[in-house]
């Protein structure tokens, strides 16, 4: 077994194939190389990219309904988490379109390169998601995008339908959810992060403003 696979050992719990590991590592190398030209990720996280980004994003798969036809990644940036999810679905032969919204020209161009190189079922939209209307997707996902109240407002105003909103929350996440409940009604489930004791993921449904 290739030595680099040891870096991905935590992903074994998700039944990740050898080919998926290879694709994830090709993606990692492309991001790190491009990061020398444009700011895709924090330079501090380059060294521990696998844990900080790959594994962190991959764990969102637990909240994704594999019967979904479309997933929208808000403010995709380097493709985190949209590209990671697309790679994992590809090797499971799960047909789900991943739409990556990224308003930066250079980042969107990079995402197209990744999509072509890895032959992923993704579509890149170089657009400001806040200016889009009547959006539709079973799953919406966001990581390091905007504060939760801003995302709730975006979903409520700009999406005509959706089933599930997945958000990555930091150490202040529980307080942010408590504050949000004062203005919003929604159902949610939490999943503790496998990469940080201070972080968790949340799956939110049925968002309504009070």
C-alpha positions in Angstrom: 0.0 0.0 0.0 1.3 3.5 -0.9 2.8 5.2 2.1 0.7 8.4 1.7 -2.5 6.3 2.3 -1.6 6.3 6.0 -2.4 10.0 6.1 -6.0 9.1 5.2 -6.5 6.3 7.7 -9.4 8.1 9.5 -11.4 7.8 6.2 -11.5 4.0 6.4 -14.7 4.4 8.5 -16.4 5.8 5.4 -15.4 2.7 3.2 -13.2 4.8 1.0 -11.7 2.9 -2.0 -8.0 3.0 -3.0 -8.9 4.9 -6.1 -10.7 7.5 -4.0 -7.5 8.0 -1.9 -5.5 8.5 -5.1 -8.0 11.2 -6.4 -8.0 12.9 -3.0 -4.3 13.1 -3.0 -4.1 14.4 -6.6 -6.6 17.1 -5.6 -4.5 18.0 -2.5 -1.4 18.4 -4.5 -3.2 20.6 -7.1 -4.6 22.9 -4.4 -1.2 23.3 -2.7 0.5 24.0 -5.9 -2.1 26.6 -7.0 -2.0 28.1 -3.5 1.4 29.5 -4.4 -0.3 31.7 -7.0 -3.7 32.6 -5.5 -5.0 32.4 -1.9 -7.1 29.2 -1.9 -6.4 28.1 1.7 -4.5 29.5 4.6 -0.7 28.8 4.3 -0.8 27.6 7.9 -3.0 24.6 6.9 -0.8 23.4 3.9 1.2 21.1 6.1 -1.8 19.3 7.6 -4.0 19.6 4.6 -5.3 16.0 4.8 -6.7 16.4 8.3 -7.6 20.1 8.2 -9.4 20.0 4.9 -9.8 16.6 3.3 -11.0 14.6 6.3 -12.8 17.6 7.8 -14.9 17.9 4.6 -15.3 14.2 4.0 -17.2 13.7 7.2 -20.1 15.7 5.8 -21.0 12.6 3.8 -22.9 11.3 6.8 -25.5 14.0 6.4 -26.0 13.7 2.6 -29.0 11.8 1.3 -27.6 9.6 -1.6 -30.9 9.8 -3.3 -30.5 13.5 -3.8 -30.1 14.7 -7.4 -28.3 18.0 -6.7 -26.0 19.5 -4.0 -25.0 23.2 -4.0 -21.8 24.3 -2.3 -22.0 27.9 -1.2 -18.8 29.9 -1.8 -16.8 26.9 -2.8 -13.4 28.5 -2.9 -10.8 25.8 -3.4 -13.6 23.3 -3.7 -14.0 22.6 0.0 -16.2 20.7 0.7 -17.9 20.3 -2.8 -14.9 18.7 -4.6 -14.2 16.3 -1.7 -17.8 15.2 -1.7 -17.8 14.8 -5.5 -14.7 12.6 -5.4 -16.3 10.4 -2.7 -19.5 10.0 -4.6 -17.8 9.3 -7.9 -16.1 6.2 -6.6 -19.4 5.0 -5.1 -21.1 5.4 -8.5 -23.6 7.7 -6.9 -25.1 10.1 -9.5 -25.5 13.5 -7.8 -24.7 16.8 -9.5 -22.5 19.1 -7.3 -22.9 22.7 -8.2 -20.1 24.9 -7.0 -20.8 28.6 -6.6 -17.7 30.8 -6.5 -17.7 34.5 -7.5 -13.9 34.8 -7.9 -12.8 34.4 -11.5 -9.5 32.8 -10.6 -10.9 30.3 -8.1 -13.7 29.4 -10.5 -11.1 28.8 -13.2 -9.2 26.5 -10.8 -12.4 24.6 -10.0 -13.0 24.0 -13.7 -9.4 22.6 -14.0 -10.0 20.2 -11.1 -13.4 19.1 -12.5 -11.8 18.3 -15.9 -8.7 16.6 -14.5 -10.6 14.4 -12.1 -13.7 14.0 -14.4 -16.1 15.0 -11.6 -19.8 15.4 -12.0 -19.7 19.1 -10.9 -20.8 22.3 -12.5 -19.0 25.6 -11.6 -21.0 28.9 -11.4 -18.8 32.0 -11.3 -21.6 34.0 -9.7 -22.5 35.8 -6.5 -24.9 33.3 -4.8 -26.6 36.2 -3.0 -27.7 37.6 -6.4 -29.2 34.3 -7.6 -33.0 33.7 -7.2 -35.3 30.6 -7.2 -32.4 28.2 -6.6 -33.2 24.5 -6.1 -31.2 21.7 -4.6 -31.9 18.8 -2.2 -28.7 19.5 -0.3 -27.0 22.8 0.4 -23.6 22.8 2.0 -21.3 25.5 3.4 -17.9 25.5 5.0 -16.1 28.7 6.1 -18.5 30.7 4.1 -20.7 33.2 6.0 -22.1 33.4 9.6 -25.1 31.1 10.2 -27.7 33.9 10.4 -26.5 35.1 6.9 -26.8 31.6 5.5 -30.3 31.1 6.9 -31.4 34.3 5.4 -29.9 33.4 2.0 -31.6 30.0 2.0 -35.0 31.5 3.0 -34.9 34.2 0.4 -33.0 32.7 -2.5 -34.0 29.0 -2.6 -37.4 28.0 -3.8 -36.9 24.5 -2.4 -34.3 22.4 -0.6 -34.3 19.5 1.8 -31.1 19.8 3.9 -28.6 22.5 4.8 -25.3 21.3 6.1 -23.0 23.8 8.0 -19.6 23.3 9.6 -19.6 25.0 13.0 -16.6 26.2 15.1 -16.1 26.4 18.9 -18.8 29.1 19.3 -21.3 27.1 17.2 -23.6 26.1 20.0 -24.0 29.7 21.1 -24.6 30.9 17.5 -27.3 28.3 17.1 -29.0 29.4 20.4 -28.9 33.0 19.2 -30.3 32.1 15.8 -33.2 30.2 17.3 -34.4 33.5 18.7 -35.1 34.8 15.2 -35.5 31.5 13.2 -37.5 28.3 13.5 -35.7 25.2 12.2 -35.0 21.5 12.9 -31.4 20.4 13.3 -29.1 17.5 14.1 -25.5 17.8 15.3 -22.5 15.6 14.4 -19.3 16.0 16.4 -16.3 16.7 14.2 -13.7 13.9 13.9 -10.9 16.4 13.3 -11.5 18.9 16.2 -13.1 18.6 19.7 -14.2 22.2 19.4 -16.1 21.8 16.2 -19.2 20.0 14.9 -21.4 19.8 11.8 -25.1 20.6 11.8 -27.9 19.5 9.5 -30.7 22.0 9.3 -34.2 21.6 7.8 -37.5 23.5 7.6 -36.1 27.0 8.0 -38.6 29.7 8.7 -38.3 33.2 10.0 -40.1 33.9 13.2 
